[in-house]
C-alpha cells in the first residue's frame, strides 16, 4: 500500500519553498494576484490546467471523469498585521500570514503533487480549491457563486487548518469531534442619525451618543434574557464612535461588532432581534438608526459518515500521528469561525486541525499575533492527509 506520508516527506523541500514564497508575499481579501499567479504557475509545472475563479480563486482537476468528485480546499489570504516574527523570510509589505494560510496553500500544492504521483490510482476526480478571502468571510461564498461545487458536481469536501501554541507533537492531525463545530459569525455596523446642536442647548438636538449607549446595553440582553442558557452566543461590540469635541452634540454616531452563534436557527433569531432593538431604541429617542450587515458565515459542522471514514483512512498511514478528540473526551468546538462552513452547508464535509508548533518549538504566540511562529516540519503531514483522504474516499465510493 502506498504511504503518502513518506511521499510527502520526500517533497518537503518543495513544500518549504512554496510556503516561504507565500509568507514573504502576503496579500489580503479577494485581491491575491501574486499569490494566484504563483499557484497557477506551480500547478502548470505539475501538468495541471488551472482555472481562475473570480480575481484570485484557483481550481484544478485531476482524475477520471464519470465518477465521484472530492474537493480539497486551501485558503491563501493573509492579515493586515505588521509582522514582528524573527524569521529570515519575514514579510515586509505590512501584511502577515499570521493565521497559517501560507501553510494551507503550500500543503494543497503538495497534495496536488502527491495526486499527480498516483494519478493512475484515482477512482474519480479530485478538485483542488485555492481560496482567497477566508479572513473576511467572502472567499468560499464567492467561489461557490462562481460554480466551484459544480462541473463536475462535488460530492464531499475536506479542509484543514494549522494551529500553533498548542501542546501536541508537530504534524499531529486532530479530528475535532463528531459533534464539534465552528461558530457562525456575522459582522455588523449600526449607523445612528441624530440631530447635532450646541452642547449648551441639548433640547435643540437629538443626541446619537445617548441612543448608542442604550442600544449597546439593550443588545447585551439578547444573550442574557432571550437565548436558551444551554445555547452559546457571543455578541461583541468592538468600536463605538461619535463626535469630535467636548461641547457639541454630534449629528451621527456608529458602532460595530460581531455576533457568533452555534446554531443556524439562533443566528437568524439574533440578527432579527438586533435589527428590532436598533430600530425601536432609536425611535424612542426621536432618532433613526439602521443595521448594516457585513460578511459572515454559517455554522461549520462535520458529516459523521465522512468523519468516520476519514479517521480509518488516516490510521492506515504509517508514521502519521492522529488524534480524535472523541477518544480523549475533549469537545473541539470553537467560537471562532471559518468560511469553509459555506461548503459544509452544501456538501458532506470534514474539517481537521494540524499542529504546527508549540512552546517546545518556540511557537509561543497564538494565531493572528504579529510574532506568531510556525514549524515547517508540519508541512508534509497535511499534504499527505489531503491526498490520502481524497484517494481513499474515491476508492470507497467509486
N, C-alpha and C positions, 0 to 999 in steps of 0.2 A: 504494500500500500504506500502511496506517495506521502511523504512527510513534508507538508507545505511550510512548516516552521523551519526546517533545515534549509529548504529552498530560499525562504525569506532571509535567513541569516547569510546566505551566500550573496545576496544583493544589498547587504546593509550599506555599503559604500554609496550606492545609488540613492538609497533612502535618505542618507545623511546629506548628500549633495542637494537633493530636491528640497528637503526640509530647510536647509540653510538659505537656499535661494528665496523661498517663501518668507523666511524670517527676516531677511535683510530688505525685503521689498513689500512690506505690509500695506495693504490697501483696504479701503472702507466701503461698506454698503454694497450697492449694486454696481459699483464702478471699479471692478478689479481687472483693468485692462492688461496690465503687465502680467498679472497672475494667470489670467485666462490664456493669454498668448503662450506663456510658458507651458501650461498644461497641454494645450493643443500640440505644441511642438514635440513634447515628450511622448505623447500618445502616437503621433505620426511616426516617430522613430521606432516605436514598437510594432508598427504595422496596422494601427487603428485608423479609422476615418472619423475623427471627432466632428461633432456638430455644435454650433454655438446656440445657446438658448438665452434670449434677451441680450443684454450687453455683455454679460460676463459669466453666464452659466455655460457649462460644457457637458456634453454627454457623448458616450461612445458605446458601441455594442460589440459583443463577442459571443460566438457560439453558433448553434444550429437553429435555423428557423423552423417554426411549426410546433415547438414545444412550449413549455412554461418559460416565464421571464422573471429573473430575480434581480432586484435593484440594490446597488451598493451606493451609499451616499457619503460624501465627504465635503464638509463646508470649508471655505477658503478665506473668509474675511477676517480682518484684524480689528483692533480697538483704537480709538483716538486717545492713546495714552503714550506719553513720552517714556521710552524705555530707560530704565536705570540698572538693568541686569548687567553684570560684568562678563560679557561673552565677546569673543573676537568677531562674531558675525552680527553684532548689535545693529539694530535699526537706527537710522539717522534722519528719518523723514517726519518725525513727530508722531508716528503711529507705532503700534506694537502688537505682535502676536502673543498677547498675554493670556489667551484662552486656549491655546494649543491647536488652533485651526491649521497652523503650518504643519503640524504632525498629521492631522486628518487628511489634508491634501496629499502629503507625501506618502502616507500609508495607502491611499486609494491608488496612487500611481504605482506603488509597489504591488498591490493586488492585481492591477492591470498587467504588470509584468509576469506575475505568477500564473495568471489565467492564460496568457499567451504561451507560456511554457507547457501548459497542459490543456491546450485548446481541444485536442482530439478527445479528451475525456468528458467534455461538457455535453450534458444531455438536455440541452435547451439553450437559452440565451441569458447572458448577464448584461445588465445595463449599468454603466458607470455614470454617476451623477455628481459632478463637481459643482458645488452650490455657492453662490455669493450670499451676502446679507443675512446670515443667521443672527448676528448680534442685534440687528434692527427688526427681526422677525418678518422680513419681506421676501427672502430668497426662495424658500421652499414653495410658498404660495405662488410667487411669480413663475417658477418653473412648472408647477402643476397647471397653472392657467395657460402655459405655453405648450402643454401636451406631454410633459415628461413621463406621465404614467400611461401613456398610450403609444401605439405604433412602434414596437409591439406593446400590448397591454401588460402592465406589471402585475404579477401575481403575489409577490411578497417582497419585503424590503428589510434592510439592515443598516443601522447607523452605529457609530462608535464615538465615544468622547474620552479623551485623556483627562486624568486628574493628577494633581500634584499636592505635595504636603500631606500625604496620606501614609498610613502605616501598612504598606504592602510591598512585597518584592517588585522591583522594576519589571514591567512587562506583564504583570498579573492581569488577567481578564476577569471581570466580575459580572455575573448575572445579578441584576439588582433586586430580583424577587418577582415572582409571577404576578403579584398584585401591586407591585411598585409603580409609581407614576412620577412624571414631572408635571408641575402645576401649569394650568393655563395662565396666561398673562395678558393684560390689556393696559396700554399707556393712555392716559387721559390728560387733557388740558381744560381747565374751566376758565372761561372768559367772562368777566363781570363788567357790566356797563352801569355806572352811576351817573352822578352829575357833580362836576367839580365846582368848588367855591372857596372863598376865603375861610381860613381856619377859625376866624373870629365870628363867622356867621354861618354855622353849620345848618341852620334851618333853611338856608337858601339852596342847599345841595342835597345830594343822595350819596352817602359815604360807601364806596365799594369795599373799603377795608373792613367796615363793620359787617357787611354781607359776607365777605370772605371768611372772617373768623367764625361766624355762625354756620356757614357751610362746612367748614373744617370740623367743627365739633359734631355736627349732625352726621357727617359721613362715618365717624367712629362708631356710631350707634348701630350701623348695619351689622357689624360683626357682633357687637355686644348684645343686641336685642332682636335681630331678625334672622340670624343664621343659626341652625342647629349647633349646639356646642360640640357635637361629635364631628361636625364638618370643619374643614380648615379654610380660612381665608386670611389674606394679609392685604390690607389697604394702606398704602404708604403715600403720603404727600411729601414730595421731595423738594419742592420750591414754592415760595409764595412771594409775589412782587406787587408793589403798588406805590405810587407816589415817588417824589424825588426831593422833597424838602419838608420842613417841620410845620409850617404854618399855612399849608394849602391842602384841602381835601381833594384828592385826585379824581379824575374823571373815570378812570378804569383801574382794574386790578386783575391779576391772574394767579392761578395756582395749578400745579401739575403733579402727577404721580403715577403709580402703578397699582393694579389690582391683581392678586394671584389667588386662584381658586383651584380646587382639586376635583370638581365635578362640573361637567359642561352645563348641567341644569342650573347649578348655583351661579356659575359665571353669567348666564343670561339674566337671572334674577337680580344679581348685584348691579349689573350695568343698568338695568331698568330703574332700580331704586336710586342710583346715583343721579340719573337724569331727572327723576321726580324731585329729589331733595334739592338739587341745584335750582330747578325752575321755581318750586314753591317757596323756598327760602328767599330767593332774590325778590320775588313778587311781594312777599310780606314786608320787605323794606323799601318798596317802591323802585326797585332796581330791575335790571334784566340780566340774565346770565344763561350761558349755554355750555354744554359739554362737547368738546371736540375729541373724538376718539382717534388715537394714533394706531400704530401697528400693534399686533398681538398674535397670540397663537392659542389653540385649544389644548386640552389636557393630552399629554402623551402617555399612552398605556401600551402594554405588551400583548401580543397574541399568544395565548397559552400553548397552542399546538406548536407554533414555531419556536417558542421558548424551550419546550421540552425536547424538540428535535435538535435544535442548535446545541443544546448542552451535550447531547450524545455525540454530535459531530466533533465538538472540541475535545471531548475526553478521549477521542481516538488519536489525537495528535501528541506524539511523544515529545516531551520537553517543554510543553506549554503549561503554564501554571493557571489553573482555572478555579474560581471560587463562585459558589452560588449562595447568595445571602439567605435564601430559604433554608439551606442546610445548617446555617450557623445562627438562625433566629434573629436576623437583622432586617429591619424594614428599610429598603433602599430608596424610599420615596423622597423626593426633593421639592422644596417650594421654588427652586429655580425652574426656569422654563427653557424649552428647546423647540425651534420651529420644525424639526423633524416630525413633530406632532401632526402637522398638516398631512404628512404622508401616512402616519399611523392611523389617522382617522379615515383614510381611503382604502388602504390595503393591509393585510396581515403584516405586522411589523415587529421588530425587536430592536432594542437599544441597549448597548453594552457600555461598560466603562473599562478603561485600561489605565493601570498605574504607570505614571511617567516620572516617578521620583518622590522621595520623602525626606525627612530630616537626615536620615543616614547618608543620603546622596547630596546633601546640601540644598535640597529643594524645600526651603522652609517658608516660602511665601505662597499664598493661595492664588488660584486663577484670578485674572484681572488686575493683579498687583504689578506695579511698574518694575519690581525686582524679581518677578516670578522666573524660576529656572525649570527646565525640563531635561530629563535624562534621555539622551538619544539611543541608549540601549533598549528602550521600549519600542522603538520603531518596528522591528521585524515581527513582533508578536501580533500587532493589529493588522498588518498587511496579510499575515498568514490567516488570521481569523476571518477577515473579509472573504478571501478566496476559498477557504475550507467550507464555510457555511454555505456560500453560493453553490459551489460544486456539488456538495453532498445533498443539499436540498433539491437541486435539479435532478440528481440521480434518483432520489426517493420519490420524486413527483413527475417522472417522465411519462 
